[in-house]
Amino acid sequence: MTRRVTVGVALTLALFVAGVPAQGAVFSDILGDPNQRGIEKLTIAGVLVGFPDGMFRPAQPITRLAVVEALAKGLDLTGAGSIPAYKDLAEIPEAVRPAIAALLNTGAVSQQKAELKKGDVVYTLATDKAVYGTEDPVDLTLTVMNTGAGDVKFMFPTTQQFDFIVKRGDAEIAKWSLGQTFVQGGLDLILAPGKSFVYNTRWLQKDQDNHAVPVGPYEIIGISPAKDNPVTLSLQFQKGLLSSFPDNTFRPNGQVSRAEFAALVVRALGRQGEATQKASAPLSINDAADVPATLHGYVAVALDRKILAPSGDGLFRPNAPTTRGEAAGALASVMNALNKFNYVRGKLVSITQNDITVSVEAQAVQSYALTPQVAVYRNDRVAAPQDLKPNDQVLMLLTGPRGRAGYIEATGQ
């Protein structure tokens, strides 16, 4: 049975007491920090919280447990079942164990679409999303499209027009065509210009015996078996975003190196395959030799996609601990890329010291209370609520589904 992960992160009044922040910052110690917006977004979304003294402490190393809590909350993952019998299981709070189970079993594809063009025909293998919870079905679509001006003829040796296969290494885990009935003798089909053949199936993250697949890398394959022009496309699927240690410990209070954190967020983005391809790619940092070989590709992707940045001296410091500020900035980038922020968008009607009203449709308006230390930006510059102008386009984050607006970005003349 699936149940929603509940993690130990919640907005509290502690965010807004003691040490009133400067204008434009939710916390008194983040103004001007390169990860300020990420910190504010994750705080308002309830993914990370500050301390009772009104500080966020962006330079403080983040623990492995806090990373797990934040990532599970940010990705809205679900968890089922139990976690391994770690030697240090007693150090892991009961409330966080479902989040760990979710991350241990969450799946992510290397990319949502693989494409191949042969002549005028474009073949596409696609998944319905990038990241999958423990029990989420993976919906697969194989599309064959004629982009040319004339008909294209396909000749199949049987009535089978497609197939989907899931492999782990050289072993077939699941295959759509097994148990299906096909007629021998051949099948000829004509695909008209601008038209497509579209084939769908659903993989339940199980093997052919209906057992849930274990953690590890998998290959999802789509096949067009035309006898004169067979085509195969594939996507990489990583089952499990979180790794354990060889000594069967979880180390909840341990620190997470920047290279290890890069691996975690790159997997969360569904970029495992890209990391594998870049395992030997040159790195545009001055301490590339310090990056562990097993994490090289992840660091390459994190740098290329600007999820984690080197410092001003060109050093990435792969073995240094990830700070709370760095983690917030990176997780905000991941949530943005995966559309996990529940933004409210509209046109500003009015704003006071206490509330904001926006139009969301032609005649519809919505009003929200403001948090005491609302973070406001106008045209990418720190602003105060009174700096916003009617008809500004606004994007807001709320403290809950119908909560207060705690983060506002506005653009206007």
MARPASE-900172 format. One record per residue (C-alpha): residue number from 1; residue in three letters; y, x, z. Coordinates in Angstrom, 3 decimals, padded with zeros to 6 digits. Layout:
// MARPASE-900172
+------+------+----------+----------+----------+
: resi : resn :        y :        x :        z :
+------+------+----------+----------+----------+
:  NUM :  ALA :        Y :        X :        Z :
...
+------+------+----------+----------+----------+
***
This chain:
// MARPASE-900172
+------+------+----------+----------+----------+
: resi : resn :        y :        x :        z :
+------+------+----------+----------+----------+
:    1 :  MET :  000.000 :  000.000 :  000.000 :
:    2 :  THR :  003.410 :  001.365 : -000.954 :
:    3 :  ARG :  006.209 :  001.506 :  001.556 :
:    4 :  ARG :  009.755 :  002.775 :  001.294 :
:    5 :  VAL :  010.518 :  006.150 :  002.771 :
:    6 :  THR :  012.793 :  006.024 :  005.779 :
:    7 :  VAL :  014.338 :  009.314 :  006.700 :
:    8 :  GLY :  016.450 :  010.392 :  009.594 :
:    9 :  VAL :  019.779 :  010.248 :  007.825 :
:   10 :  ALA :  022.346 :  007.538 :  008.470 :
:   11 :  LEU :  026.081 :  007.335 :  008.541 :
:   12 :  THR :  027.462 :  007.210 :  012.030 :
:   13 :  LEU :  030.855 :  007.026 :  013.600 :
:   14 :  ALA :  030.439 :  010.725 :  014.316 :
:   15 :  LEU :  031.497 :  011.371 :  010.738 :
:   16 :  PHE :  034.973 :  010.129 :  011.456 :
:   17 :  VAL :  035.728 :  011.189 :  015.010 :
:   18 :  ALA :  036.838 :  014.433 :  016.573 :
:   19 :  GLY :  038.840 :  016.788 :  014.454 :
:   20 :  VAL :  040.565 :  014.484 :  011.953 :
:   21 :  PRO :  040.095 :  015.999 :  008.477 :
:   22 :  ALA :  042.913 :  016.994 :  006.188 :
:   23 :  GLN :  043.860 :  014.633 :  003.386 :
:   24 :  GLY :  041.181 :  014.433 :  000.708 :
:   25 :  ALA :  038.294 :  015.674 :  002.843 :
:   26 :  VAL :  035.735 :  013.677 :  004.822 :
:   27 :  PHE :  035.177 :  016.652 :  007.157 :
:   28 :  SER :  037.718 :  019.002 :  008.682 :
:   29 :  ASP :  035.929 :  022.159 :  007.497 :
:   30 :  ILE :  035.254 :  021.476 :  003.799 :
:   31 :  LEU :  038.725 :  021.230 :  002.235 :
:   32 :  GLY :  038.741 :  023.653 : -000.687 :
:   33 :  ASP :  035.012 :  024.359 : -000.458 :
:   34 :  PRO :  033.492 :  024.656 : -003.963 :
:   35 :  ASN :  030.955 :  021.991 : -002.993 :
:   36 :  GLN :  033.480 :  019.639 : -001.386 :
:   37 :  ARG :  032.878 :  016.701 : -003.726 :
:   38 :  GLY :  029.114 :  017.037 : -003.505 :
:   39 :  ILE :  029.307 :  017.084 :  000.292 :
:   40 :  GLU :  031.488 :  013.989 :  000.323 :
:   41 :  LYS :  029.297 :  012.083 : -002.115 :
:   42 :  LEU :  026.088 :  012.837 : -000.217 :
:   43 :  THR :  027.719 :  011.952 :  003.089 :
:   44 :  ILE :  029.015 :  008.583 :  001.890 :
:   45 :  ALA :  025.658 :  007.852 :  000.215 :
:   46 :  GLY :  023.900 :  008.587 :  003.533 :
:   47 :  VAL :  021.914 :  011.535 :  002.184 :
:   48 :  LEU :  023.374 :  014.219 :  004.495 :
:   49 :  VAL :  025.395 :  013.794 :  007.669 :
:   50 :  GLY :  027.815 :  015.916 :  009.616 :
:   51 :  PHE :  027.959 :  016.868 :  013.269 :
:   52 :  PRO :  029.448 :  014.921 :  016.210 :
:   53 :  ASP :  032.455 :  017.259 :  016.339 :
:   54 :  GLY :  033.595 :  016.111 :  012.890 :
:   55 :  MET :  032.355 :  019.247 :  011.136 :
:   56 :  PHE :  029.916 :  019.593 :  008.254 :
:   57 :  ARG :  029.355 :  023.361 :  008.631 :
:   58 :  PRO :  028.868 :  024.076 :  004.922 :
:   59 :  ALA :  028.081 :  027.754 :  005.496 :
:   60 :  GLN :  025.228 :  027.034 :  007.927 :
:   61 :  PRO :  021.709 :  027.564 :  006.506 :
:   62 :  ILE :  019.867 :  024.311 :  005.875 :
:   63 :  THR :  016.361 :  023.840 :  007.230 :
:   64 :  ARG :  013.324 :  022.984 :  005.168 :
:   65 :  LEU :  013.009 :  019.675 :  007.025 :
:   66 :  ALA :  016.622 :  018.730 :  006.279 :
:   67 :  VAL :  016.107 :  019.537 :  002.593 :
:   68 :  VAL :  013.056 :  017.275 :  002.470 :
:   69 :  GLU :  014.897 :  014.436 :  004.205 :
:   70 :  ALA :  017.884 :  014.696 :  001.887 :
:   71 :  LEU :  015.906 :  015.000 : -001.334 :
:   72 :  ALA :  013.623 :  012.070 : -000.523 :
:   73 :  LYS :  016.615 :  009.932 :  000.395 :
:   74 :  GLY :  018.650 :  011.021 : -002.619 :
:   75 :  LEU :  015.848 :  010.335 : -005.100 :
:   76 :  ASP :  014.906 :  007.084 : -003.328 :
:   77 :  LEU :  011.268 :  008.140 : -003.259 :
:   78 :  THR :  008.415 :  006.114 : -001.847 :
:   79 :  GLY :  005.543 :  007.594 :  000.084 :
:   80 :  ALA :  002.058 :  006.469 :  000.942 :
:   81 :  GLY : -000.799 :  007.931 :  002.911 :
:   82 :  SER : -000.767 :  010.924 :  005.206 :
:   83 :  ILE :  000.303 :  014.524 :  004.898 :
:   84 :  PRO : -002.005 :  017.546 :  005.293 :
:   85 :  ALA : -003.082 :  018.621 :  008.761 :
:   86 :  TYR : -000.563 :  021.454 :  008.947 :
:   87 :  LYS : -000.930 :  023.906 :  011.800 :
:   88 :  ASP :  002.625 :  023.056 :  012.823 :
:   89 :  LEU :  002.288 :  019.302 :  012.252 :
:   90 :  ALA :  003.507 :  018.642 :  015.800 :
:   91 :  GLU :  006.904 :  020.069 :  014.812 :
:   92 :  ILE :  007.374 :  017.457 :  012.072 :
:   93 :  PRO :  008.882 :  014.163 :  013.317 :
:   94 :  GLU :  006.778 :  011.102 :  012.569 :
:   95 :  ALA :  009.706 :  009.435 :  010.802 :
:   96 :  VAL :  009.935 :  012.242 :  008.245 :
:   97 :  ARG :  006.236 :  012.484 :  007.387 :
:   98 :  PRO :  006.357 :  009.730 :  004.721 :
:   99 :  ALA :  009.162 :  011.668 :  002.999 :
:  100 :  ILE :  006.989 :  014.778 :  002.933 :
:  101 :  ALA :  004.071 :  012.772 :  001.558 :
:  102 :  ALA :  006.334 :  011.427 : -001.178 :
:  103 :  LEU :  007.583 :  014.871 : -002.210 :
:  104 :  LEU :  004.076 :  016.321 : -002.141 :
:  105 :  ASN :  002.964 :  013.677 : -004.628 :
:  106 :  THR :  006.069 :  012.850 : -006.650 :
:  107 :  GLY :  005.676 :  013.553 : -010.363 :
:  108 :  ALA :  008.260 :  014.822 : -012.837 :
:  109 :  VAL :  008.127 :  015.348 : -016.598 :
:  110 :  SER :  009.485 :  018.474 : -018.260 :
:  111 :  GLN :  011.608 :  016.295 : -020.527 :
:  112 :  GLN :  011.605 :  012.604 : -021.305 :
:  113 :  LYS :  011.112 :  013.016 : -025.021 :
:  114 :  ALA :  009.335 :  015.364 : -027.439 :
:  115 :  GLU :  010.176 :  015.048 : -031.125 :
:  116 :  LEU :  008.746 :  016.426 : -034.356 :
:  117 :  LYS :  009.898 :  015.805 : -037.922 :
:  118 :  LYS :  007.573 :  016.134 : -040.918 :
:  119 :  GLY :  009.285 :  015.338 : -044.180 :
:  120 :  ASP :  010.955 :  011.970 : -043.772 :
:  121 :  VAL :  008.789 :  010.964 : -040.815 :
:  122 :  VAL :  009.949 :  011.524 : -037.226 :
:  123 :  TYR :  007.330 :  011.473 : -034.458 :
:  124 :  THR :  008.469 :  010.931 : -030.859 :
:  125 :  LEU :  006.561 :  010.946 : -027.561 :
:  126 :  ALA :  008.618 :  009.573 : -024.661 :
:  127 :  THR :  008.294 :  008.571 : -021.018 :
:  128 :  ASP :  010.255 :  005.757 : -019.373 :
:  129 :  LYS :  011.891 :  008.033 : -016.771 :
:  130 :  ALA :  012.018 :  011.617 : -015.532 :
:  131 :  VAL :  010.747 :  011.360 : -011.942 :
:  132 :  TYR :  007.890 :  009.205 : -010.614 :
:  133 :  GLY :  006.949 :  008.153 : -007.122 :
:  134 :  THR :  003.455 :  008.437 : -005.699 :
:  135 :  GLU :  002.195 :  005.181 : -007.183 :
:  136 :  ASP :  004.619 :  004.672 : -010.078 :
:  137 :  PRO :  002.999 :  004.072 : -013.476 :
:  138 :  VAL :  004.033 :  006.453 : -016.248 :
:  139 :  ASP :  004.866 :  004.362 : -019.307 :
:  140 :  LEU :  004.311 :  006.307 : -022.536 :
:  141 :  THR :  005.584 :  005.504 : -026.025 :
:  142 :  LEU :  004.560 :  007.167 : -029.286 :
:  143 :  THR :  006.902 :  006.278 : -032.153 :
:  144 :  VAL :  006.414 :  007.075 : -035.844 :
:  145 :  MET :  009.605 :  006.390 : -037.825 :
:  146 :  ASN :  010.292 :  006.608 : -041.545 :
:  147 :  THR :  013.811 :  008.001 : -041.993 :
:  148 :  GLY :  013.530 :  008.358 : -045.771 :
:  149 :  ALA :  014.370 :  006.079 : -048.696 :
:  150 :  GLY :  010.809 :  005.398 : -049.850 :
:  151 :  ASP :  007.556 :  004.043 : -048.441 :
:  152 :  VAL :  005.218 :  006.419 : -046.572 :
:  153 :  LYS :  001.461 :  005.875 : -046.687 :
:  154 :  PHE : -000.780 :  006.677 : -043.715 :
:  155 :  MET : -004.551 :  006.915 : -044.088 :
:  156 :  PHE : -006.694 :  006.794 : -040.954 :
:  157 :  PRO : -010.444 :  007.593 : -040.889 :
:  158 :  THR : -011.040 :  004.572 : -038.608 :
:  159 :  THR : -008.953 :  001.688 : -037.294 :
:  160 :  GLN : -007.657 :  003.983 : -034.556 :
:  161 :  GLN : -003.948 :  004.636 : -035.212 :
:  162 :  PHE : -003.022 :  006.637 : -032.098 :
:  163 :  ASP : -004.261 :  008.225 : -028.896 :
:  164 :  PHE : -002.898 :  009.424 : -025.555 :
:  165 :  ILE : -004.552 :  012.198 : -023.545 :
:  166 :  VAL : -003.754 :  013.718 : -020.137 :
:  167 :  LYS : -005.068 :  017.227 : -019.549 :
:  168 :  ARG : -005.029 :  019.727 : -016.715 :
:  169 :  GLY : -005.566 :  023.122 : -018.256 :
:  170 :  ASP : -008.363 :  022.682 : -020.767 :
:  171 :  ALA : -009.922 :  019.718 : -018.962 :
:  172 :  GLU : -009.267 :  016.153 : -020.119 :
:  173 :  ILE : -008.256 :  014.015 : -017.159 :
:  174 :  ALA : -007.713 :  010.713 : -018.949 :
:  175 :  LYS : -007.908 :  009.507 : -022.559 :
:  176 :  TRP : -006.722 :  006.150 : -023.897 :
:  177 :  SER : -009.319 :  005.866 : -026.679 :
:  178 :  LEU : -012.348 :  006.193 : -024.382 :
:  179 :  GLY : -014.084 :  002.833 : -024.171 :
:  180 :  GLN : -012.064 :  001.385 : -027.052 :
:  181 :  THR : -013.762 : -000.038 : -030.142 :
:  182 :  PHE : -012.819 :  001.184 : -033.632 :
:  183 :  VAL : -014.179 :  000.297 : -037.051 :
:  184 :  GLN : -015.368 :  003.038 : -039.413 :
:  185 :  GLY : -014.417 :  003.052 : -043.063 :
:  186 :  GLY : -010.752 :  003.935 : -043.053 :
:  187 :  LEU : -007.430 :  002.170 : -042.660 :
:  188 :  ASP : -004.410 :  002.524 : -044.964 :
:  189 :  LEU : -000.937 :  001.538 : -043.728 :
:  190 :  ILE :  002.455 :  001.567 : -045.440 :
:  191 :  LEU :  005.581 :  002.393 : -043.405 :
:  192 :  ALA :  008.743 :  001.099 : -045.079 :
:  193 :  PRO :  012.085 :  002.934 : -044.950 :
:  194 :  GLY :  013.860 :  002.564 : -041.604 :
:  195 :  LYS :  010.757 :  001.057 : -039.982 :
:  196 :  SER :  008.556 :  002.406 : -037.191 :
:  197 :  PHE :  005.057 :  002.241 : -035.789 :
:  198 :  VAL :  005.367 :  002.004 : -031.998 :
:  199 :  TYR :  002.397 :  002.568 : -029.670 :
:  200 :  ASN :  002.469 :  002.177 : -025.882 :
:  201 :  THR :  000.227 :  002.828 : -022.948 :
:  202 :  ARG :  000.510 :  003.239 : -019.186 :
:  203 :  TRP : -000.889 :  006.138 : -017.172 :
:  204 :  LEU : -001.364 :  005.280 : -013.498 :
:  205 :  GLN : -001.459 :  008.940 : -012.416 :
:  206 :  LYS : -005.227 :  008.602 : -012.141 :
:  207 :  ASP : -008.197 :  010.237 : -013.811 :
:  208 :  GLN : -010.828 :  008.513 : -015.936 :
:  209 :  ASP : -012.734 :  007.559 : -012.763 :
:  210 :  ASN : -009.635 :  005.811 : -011.352 :
:  211 :  HIS : -008.991 :  008.515 : -008.753 :
:  212 :  ALA : -005.411 :  009.621 : -008.066 :
:  213 :  VAL : -004.794 :  013.016 : -009.637 :
:  214 :  PRO : -004.080 :  015.911 : -007.246 :
:  215 :  VAL : -000.976 :  018.074 : -007.094 :
:  216 :  GLY : -000.563 :  020.412 : -010.041 :
:  217 :  PRO :  000.622 :  020.741 : -013.645 :
:  218 :  TYR : -000.580 :  018.332 : -016.342 :
:  219 :  GLU : -000.049 :  017.927 : -020.077 :
:  220 :  ILE :  000.620 :  014.477 : -021.551 :
:  221 :  ILE : -000.350 :  014.340 : -025.220 :
:  222 :  GLY :  000.415 :  011.768 : -027.893 :
:  223 :  ILE : -001.564 :  011.839 : -031.154 :
:  224 :  SER : -001.142 :  010.275 : -034.577 :
:  225 :  PRO : -004.629 :  010.818 : -036.122 :
:  226 :  ALA : -003.839 :  010.199 : -039.808 :
:  227 :  LYS : -006.504 :  012.144 : -041.722 :
:  228 :  ASP : -004.090 :  013.669 : -044.230 :
:  229 :  ASN : -001.377 :  014.530 : -041.708 :
:  230 :  PRO : -002.470 :  014.521 : -038.029 :
:  231 :  VAL :  000.325 :  015.107 : -035.524 :
:  232 :  THR :  000.197 :  016.029 : -031.821 :
:  233 :  LEU :  003.124 :  016.043 : -029.378 :
:  234 :  SER :  003.074 :  016.901 : -025.685 :
:  235 :  LEU :  005.110 :  016.748 : -022.489 :
:  236 :  GLN :  004.525 :  018.670 : -019.265 :
:  237 :  PHE :  004.064 :  016.697 : -016.042 :
:  238 :  GLN :  004.341 :  018.321 : -012.609 :
:  239 :  LYS :  002.609 :  016.405 : -009.840 :
:  240 :  GLY :  004.208 :  017.401 : -006.546 :
:  241 :  LEU :  007.766 :  018.654 : -006.069 :
:  242 :  LEU :  007.115 :  020.305 : -002.730 :
:  243 :  SER :  004.787 :  023.222 : -002.076 :
:  244 :  SER :  003.077 :  024.268 :  001.146 :
:  245 :  PHE :  002.378 :  027.763 :  002.428 :
:  246 :  PRO : -000.956 :  029.594 :  002.067 :
:  247 :  ASP : -001.438 :  029.677 :  005.851 :
:  248 :  ASN : -001.408 :  025.831 :  005.963 :
:  249 :  THR :  001.988 :  025.586 :  007.654 :
:  250 :  PHE :  004.992 :  023.504 :  006.658 :
:  251 :  ARG :  007.642 :  025.439 :  008.627 :
:  252 :  PRO :  010.040 :  022.515 :  009.120 :
:  253 :  ASN :  012.613 :  024.611 :  010.960 :
:  254 :  GLY :  012.447 :  027.518 :  008.532 :
:  255 :  GLN :  015.192 :  028.375 :  006.085 :
:  256 :  VAL :  014.961 :  027.828 :  002.328 :
:  257 :  SER :  015.927 :  030.715 :  000.074 :
:  258 :  ARG :  018.246 :  030.039 : -002.849 :
:  259 :  ALA :  015.448 :  030.843 : -005.314 :
:  260 :  GLU :  013.041 :  028.481 : -003.509 :
:  261 :  PHE :  015.706 :  025.782 : -003.470 :
:  262 :  ALA :  016.257 :  026.306 : -007.204 :
:  263 :  ALA :  012.564 :  025.608 : -007.786 :
:  264 :  LEU :  012.693 :  022.413 : -005.750 :
:  265 :  VAL :  015.713 :  020.906 : -007.479 :
:  266 :  VAL :  014.578 :  021.970 : -010.957 :
:  267 :  ARG :  011.245 :  020.191 : -010.364 :
:  268 :  ALA :  013.152 :  017.158 : -009.079 :
:  269 :  LEU :  015.082 :  017.108 : -012.362 :
:  270 :  GLY :  011.822 :  017.088 : -014.297 :
:  271 :  ARG :  012.493 :  020.552 : -015.751 :
:  272 :  GLN :  009.199 :  022.222 : -014.800 :
:  273 :  GLY :  008.340 :  022.826 : -018.445 :
:  274 :  GLU :  011.735 :  024.352 : -019.144 :
:  275 :  ALA :  011.283 :  026.682 : -016.177 :
:  276 :  THR :  007.897 :  027.769 : -017.522 :
:  277 :  GLN :  009.444 :  028.525 : -020.909 :
:  278 :  LYS :  012.156 :  030.616 : -019.250 :
:  279 :  ALA :  009.823 :  032.587 : -017.007 :
:  280 :  SER :  010.884 :  035.803 : -018.759 :
:  281 :  ALA :  014.338 :  034.790 : -019.972 :
:  282 :  PRO :  017.257 :  037.114 : -019.200 :
:  283 :  LEU :  019.393 :  036.074 : -016.229 :
:  284 :  SER :  023.176 :  036.290 : -016.321 :
:  285 :  ILE :  023.448 :  037.647 : -012.771 :
:  286 :  ASN :  023.836 :  041.143 : -011.391 :
:  287 :  ASP :  020.844 :  040.959 : -009.056 :
:  288 :  ALA :  018.229 :  039.598 : -011.460 :
:  289 :  ALA :  015.760 :  042.212 : -010.245 :
:  290 :  ASP :  015.773 :  040.565 : -006.805 :
:  291 :  VAL :  014.517 :  037.209 : -008.110 :
:  292 :  PRO :  010.812 :  036.728 : -007.264 :
:  293 :  ALA :  008.785 :  036.729 : -010.485 :
:  294 :  THR :  007.191 :  033.351 : -009.702 :
:  295 :  LEU :  010.645 :  031.748 : -009.361 :
:  296 :  HIS :  012.385 :  033.467 : -012.278 :
:  297 :  GLY :  012.225 :  030.486 : -014.641 :
:  298 :  TYR :  013.530 :  028.078 : -012.002 :
:  299 :  VAL :  016.533 :  030.289 : -011.284 :
:  300 :  ALA :  017.177 :  030.524 : -015.036 :
:  301 :  VAL :  017.259 :  026.721 : -015.357 :
:  302 :  ALA :  019.389 :  026.289 : -012.221 :
:  303 :  LEU :  021.924 :  028.762 : -013.627 :
:  304 :  ASP :  021.900 :  027.324 : -017.150 :
:  305 :  ARG :  022.433 :  023.793 : -015.866 :
:  306 :  LYS :  025.016 :  024.909 : -013.286 :
:  307 :  ILE :  023.034 :  023.467 : -010.394 :
:  308 :  LEU :  023.427 :  026.677 : -008.379 :
:  309 :  ALA :  026.076 :  029.250 : -009.229 :
:  310 :  PRO :  026.412 :  032.983 : -008.593 :
:  311 :  SER :  029.248 :  034.187 : -006.388 :
:  312 :  GLY :  032.394 :  035.832 : -007.705 :
:  313 :  ASP :  030.738 :  039.256 : -007.740 :
:  314 :  GLY :  028.050 :  038.009 : -010.125 :
:  315 :  LEU :  025.316 :  038.023 : -007.471 :
:  316 :  PHE :  022.942 :  035.078 : -007.091 :
:  317 :  ARG :  021.420 :  036.325 : -003.822 :
:  318 :  PRO :  018.053 :  034.668 : -004.531 :
:  319 :  ASN :  016.546 :  035.598 : -001.169 :
:  320 :  ALA :  019.519 :  034.540 :  000.939 :
:  321 :  PRO :  019.207 :  031.222 :  002.806 :
:  322 :  THR :  020.551 :  028.110 :  001.086 :
:  323 :  THR :  023.544 :  026.761 :  002.957 :
:  324 :  ARG :  024.263 :  023.141 :  003.743 :
:  325 :  GLY :  027.192 :  023.184 :  001.328 :
:  326 :  GLU :  025.149 :  024.688 : -001.501 :
:  327 :  ALA :  022.360 :  022.194 : -000.915 :
:  328 :  ALA :  024.819 :  019.292 : -000.994 :
:  329 :  GLY :  026.408 :  020.477 : -004.229 :
:  330 :  ALA :  023.058 :  020.974 : -005.934 :
:  331 :  LEU :  021.584 :  017.682 : -004.735 :
:  332 :  ALA :  024.691 :  015.837 : -005.904 :
:  333 :  SER :  024.187 :  017.373 : -009.361 :
:  334 :  VAL :  020.564 :  016.213 : -009.367 :
:  335 :  MET :  021.483 :  012.694 : -008.268 :
:  336 :  ASN :  024.199 :  012.504 : -010.921 :
:  337 :  ALA :  021.782 :  013.658 : -013.621 :
:  338 :  LEU :  019.188 :  011.079 : -012.545 :
:  339 :  ASN :  021.756 :  008.267 : -012.043 :
:  340 :  LYS :  020.881 :  007.939 : -008.368 :
:  341 :  PHE :  024.410 :  007.293 : -007.110 :
:  342 :  ASN :  025.193 :  003.593 : -006.796 :
:  343 :  TYR :  028.735 :  003.759 : -008.138 :
:  344 :  VAL :  031.169 :  000.853 : -008.232 :
:  345 :  ARG :  033.364 :  001.076 : -011.337 :
:  346 :  GLY :  036.431 : -000.929 : -012.192 :
:  347 :  LYS :  040.188 : -001.035 : -012.762 :
:  348 :  LEU :  042.487 : -000.760 : -009.767 :
:  349 :  VAL :  044.302 : -003.960 : -008.851 :
:  350 :  SER :  045.753 : -002.875 : -005.506 :
:  351 :  ILE :  045.174 : -000.482 : -002.632 :
:  352 :  THR :  046.488 : -000.383 :  000.931 :
:  353 :  GLN :  045.854 :  001.846 :  003.904 :
:  354 :  ASN :  042.827 : -000.261 :  004.791 :
:  355 :  ASP :  041.289 : -001.704 :  001.614 :
:  356 :  ILE :  041.022 : -001.509 : -002.157 :
:  357 :  THR :  040.700 : -004.247 : -004.804 :
:  358 :  VAL :  039.345 : -003.586 : -008.294 :
:  359 :  SER :  038.661 : -005.749 : -011.322 :
:  360 :  VAL :  035.103 : -005.360 : -012.560 :
:  361 :  GLU :  035.199 : -007.906 : -015.377 :
:  362 :  ALA :  037.851 : -009.787 : -017.327 :
:  363 :  GLN :  038.734 : -012.119 : -014.473 :
:  364 :  ALA :  036.523 : -010.951 : -011.589 :
:  365 :  VAL :  037.799 : -008.838 : -008.706 :
:  366 :  GLN :  036.092 : -007.191 : -005.753 :
:  367 :  SER :  037.643 : -005.907 : -002.528 :
:  368 :  TYR :  036.305 : -003.256 : -000.165 :
:  369 :  ALA :  037.459 : -001.784 :  003.125 :
:  370 :  LEU :  038.231 :  001.943 :  003.146 :
:  371 :  THR :  036.665 :  004.404 :  005.548 :
:  372 :  PRO :  039.225 :  006.036 :  007.893 :
:  373 :  GLN :  038.948 :  009.399 :  006.109 :
:  374 :  VAL :  038.323 :  008.243 :  002.548 :
:  375 :  ALA :  038.026 :  011.079 :  000.003 :
:  376 :  VAL :  040.358 :  010.352 : -002.918 :
:  377 :  TYR :  040.854 :  012.184 : -006.211 :
:  378 :  ARG :  043.191 :  011.268 : -009.046 :
:  379 :  ASN :  042.896 :  013.006 : -012.387 :
:  380 :  ASP :  040.634 :  015.603 : -010.727 :
:  381 :  ARG :  043.131 :  016.469 : -008.005 :
:  382 :  VAL :  043.007 :  015.700 : -004.303 :
:  383 :  ALA :  045.090 :  012.608 : -003.597 :
:  384 :  ALA :  045.890 :  010.004 : -000.979 :
:  385 :  PRO :  045.145 :  006.274 : -001.366 :
:  386 :  GLN :  048.828 :  005.539 : -001.956 :
:  387 :  ASP :  048.828 :  007.946 : -004.930 :
:  388 :  LEU :  046.603 :  005.600 : -006.942 :
:  389 :  LYS :  048.308 :  003.308 : -009.425 :
:  390 :  PRO :  047.499 : -000.188 : -010.741 :
:  391 :  ASN :  045.234 : -000.108 : -013.815 :
:  392 :  ASP :  043.783 :  003.294 : -012.880 :
:  393 :  GLN :  040.104 :  003.485 : -013.785 :
:  394 :  VAL :  038.247 :  004.001 : -010.516 :
:  395 :  LEU :  034.753 :  005.075 : -009.536 :
:  396 :  MET :  033.746 :  004.528 : -005.915 :
:  397 :  LEU :  030.867 :  005.230 : -003.563 :
:  398 :  LEU :  030.233 :  002.860 : -000.680 :
:  399 :  THR :  028.671 :  003.534 :  002.705 :
:  400 :  GLY :  026.108 :  000.830 :  001.953 :
:  401 :  PRO :  025.362 : -001.961 : -000.553 :
:  402 :  ARG :  028.396 : -003.910 :  000.704 :
:  403 :  GLY :  029.920 : -001.209 :  002.844 :
:  404 :  ARG :  033.252 :  000.592 :  002.891 :
:  405 :  ALA :  034.606 :  002.756 :  000.090 :
:  406 :  GLY :  034.414 :  006.344 :  001.283 :
:  407 :  TYR :  034.769 :  008.259 : -001.980 :
:  408 :  ILE :  037.102 :  007.375 : -004.862 :
:  409 :  GLU :  037.759 :  009.063 : -008.196 :
:  410 :  ALA :  040.633 :  007.656 : -010.261 :
:  411 :  THR :  041.989 :  008.442 : -013.704 :
:  412 :  GLY :  045.190 :  007.158 : -015.172 :
:  413 :  GLN :  048.574 :  007.933 : -016.705 :
+------+------+----------+----------+----------+
***
